[in-house]
Protein backbone atom coordinates (compact mmCIF):
# COMPACT_ATOMS: atom_id res chain seq x y z
CA UNK A 1 0.00 0.00 0.00
CA UNK A 2 2.72 2.50 0.94
CA UNK A 3 5.46 3.08 -1.53
CA UNK A 4 7.37 5.74 -3.38
CA UNK A 5 5.07 5.41 -6.37
CA UNK A 6 2.00 6.57 -4.42
CA UNK A 7 0.17 9.47 -6.01
CA UNK A 8 0.65 12.45 -3.72
CA UNK A 9 -1.58 15.51 -3.50
CA UNK A 10 -0.10 19.02 -3.28
CA UNK A 11 0.22 19.04 0.54
CA UNK A 12 1.83 15.60 0.58
CA UNK A 13 4.30 16.55 -2.17
CA UNK A 14 5.21 19.77 -0.37
CA UNK A 15 5.80 17.97 2.95
CA UNK A 16 7.83 15.26 1.20
CA UNK A 17 9.99 17.94 -0.42
CA UNK A 18 10.48 19.70 2.94
CA UNK A 19 11.38 16.41 4.65
CA UNK A 20 13.76 15.48 1.82
CA UNK A 21 15.57 18.81 2.17
CA UNK A 22 15.83 18.42 5.97
CA UNK A 23 17.19 14.89 5.53
CA UNK A 24 19.72 16.00 2.90
CA UNK A 25 21.07 18.67 5.25
CA UNK A 26 21.05 16.48 8.35
CA UNK A 27 24.01 14.76 9.91
CA UNK A 28 24.56 11.81 12.25
CA UNK A 29 22.80 13.60 15.12
CA UNK A 30 19.44 13.64 13.32
CA UNK A 31 16.74 12.81 15.89
CA UNK A 32 13.78 12.16 13.65
CA UNK A 33 10.87 14.48 13.14
CA UNK A 34 7.10 14.62 13.51
CA UNK A 35 4.82 17.12 11.78
CA UNK A 36 1.08 17.70 11.94
CA UNK A 37 -0.49 19.75 9.16
CA UNK A 38 -3.80 21.05 10.45
CA UNK A 39 -6.66 23.45 9.79
CA UNK A 40 -7.39 24.29 13.43
CA UNK A 41 -6.32 22.98 16.82
CA UNK A 42 -9.50 23.21 18.89
CA UNK A 43 -9.66 19.43 19.30
CA UNK A 44 -6.08 18.33 18.77
CA UNK A 45 -4.72 16.73 21.96
CA UNK A 46 -1.33 18.42 22.29
CA UNK A 47 0.68 19.72 25.21
CA UNK A 48 3.82 21.87 24.99
CA UNK A 49 6.98 20.03 26.03
CA UNK A 50 8.92 23.29 26.34
CA UNK A 51 7.76 26.73 27.48
CA UNK A 52 9.03 28.74 24.54
CA UNK A 53 10.42 27.84 21.17
CA UNK A 54 12.51 30.55 19.57
CA UNK A 55 11.50 31.32 16.00
CA UNK A 56 7.85 30.19 16.19
CA UNK A 57 5.72 31.10 14.34
CA UNK A 58 7.86 30.93 11.24
CA UNK A 59 7.45 30.52 7.50
CA UNK A 60 11.05 29.31 7.14
CA UNK A 61 9.97 25.71 7.62
CA UNK A 62 13.02 23.84 6.25
CA UNK A 63 15.53 25.79 8.29
CA UNK A 64 13.44 25.55 11.45
CA UNK A 65 12.82 21.79 11.10
CA UNK A 66 16.48 21.18 10.31
CA UNK A 67 17.53 23.01 13.48
CA UNK A 68 15.07 21.28 15.82
CA UNK A 69 15.65 17.76 14.44
CA UNK A 70 19.11 17.53 15.95
CA UNK A 71 19.55 15.58 19.21
CA UNK A 72 21.44 18.59 20.61
CA UNK A 73 18.37 20.81 20.18
CA UNK A 74 16.19 21.27 23.26
CA UNK A 75 13.20 21.09 20.91
CA UNK A 76 13.80 17.83 19.03
CA UNK A 77 11.05 15.88 20.82
CA UNK A 78 7.39 15.76 19.98
CA UNK A 79 5.56 17.15 16.98
CA UNK A 80 5.80 20.40 15.09
CA UNK A 81 2.43 21.95 14.25
CA UNK A 82 2.09 23.49 10.78
CA UNK A 83 -0.97 25.48 9.79
CA UNK A 84 -2.66 24.76 6.47
CA UNK A 85 -0.97 27.99 5.32
CA UNK A 86 2.42 26.27 5.84
CA UNK A 87 3.55 28.22 8.89
CA UNK A 88 5.13 26.52 11.91
CA UNK A 89 2.74 27.62 14.68
CA UNK A 90 3.80 25.41 17.59
CA UNK A 91 6.81 23.23 18.18
CA UNK A 92 7.86 20.48 20.53
CA UNK A 93 4.30 19.36 21.24
CA UNK A 94 3.42 16.13 23.01
CA UNK A 95 0.70 14.61 20.81
CA UNK A 96 -1.61 12.18 22.56
CA UNK A 97 -4.46 11.12 20.27
CA UNK A 98 -6.99 8.53 21.41
CA UNK A 99 -6.28 4.90 20.59
CA UNK A 100 -8.81 3.80 17.98
CA UNK A 101 -10.24 0.42 17.09
CA UNK A 102 -9.94 -0.75 13.50
CA UNK A 103 -6.48 0.65 12.85
CA UNK A 104 -4.30 -1.66 10.78
CA UNK A 105 -0.73 -1.94 12.00
CA UNK A 106 2.05 -3.94 10.39
CA UNK A 107 3.70 -5.35 13.52
CA UNK A 108 6.68 -6.77 11.60
CA UNK A 109 7.62 -3.20 10.68
CA UNK A 110 9.66 -1.31 13.25
CA UNK A 111 7.81 1.64 14.74
CA UNK A 112 7.92 3.95 17.72
CA UNK A 113 5.79 6.43 19.61
CA UNK A 114 5.79 9.10 16.92
CA UNK A 115 4.66 6.57 14.34
CA UNK A 116 1.71 5.44 16.48
CA UNK A 117 0.74 8.99 17.50
CA UNK A 118 0.77 10.08 13.84
CA UNK A 119 -1.23 7.02 12.76
CA UNK A 120 -3.97 7.48 15.39
CA UNK A 121 -3.85 11.27 15.24
CA UNK A 122 -4.39 11.37 11.49
CA UNK A 123 -8.06 10.50 12.17
CA UNK A 124 -8.70 13.67 14.24
CA UNK A 125 -10.94 16.34 12.72
CA UNK A 126 -8.84 19.26 11.54
CA UNK A 127 -5.72 17.16 10.94
CA UNK A 128 -4.99 17.18 7.23
CA UNK A 129 -1.82 15.11 7.30
CA UNK A 130 0.65 13.63 9.77
CA UNK A 131 4.21 13.00 8.71
CA UNK A 132 7.19 11.49 10.46
CA UNK A 133 10.81 10.99 9.57
CA UNK A 134 12.45 8.19 11.51
CA UNK A 135 15.96 8.39 12.88
CA UNK A 136 16.86 6.14 9.94
CA UNK A 137 15.53 8.92 7.67
CA UNK A 138 12.46 7.04 6.45
CA UNK A 139 9.58 9.36 5.47
CA UNK A 140 6.08 8.16 6.36
CA UNK A 141 2.73 9.93 5.92
CA UNK A 142 -0.61 9.17 7.55
CA UNK A 143 -4.10 10.26 6.64
CA UNK A 144 -7.46 9.19 8.07
CA UNK A 145 -5.90 6.38 10.13
CA UNK A 146 -3.85 4.87 7.32
CA UNK A 147 -0.20 4.90 6.36
CA UNK A 148 -0.43 6.38 2.87
CA UNK A 149 3.19 6.90 1.91
CA UNK A 150 6.59 5.54 2.83
CA UNK A 151 10.01 6.13 1.32
CA UNK A 152 13.57 5.70 2.41
CA UNK A 153 15.37 3.37 4.77
CA UNK A 154 13.87 -0.05 5.42
Order of alpha helices (4+ residues) and beta strands (2+ residues): alpha-beta-beta-alpha-beta-beta-alpha-beta-beta-beta
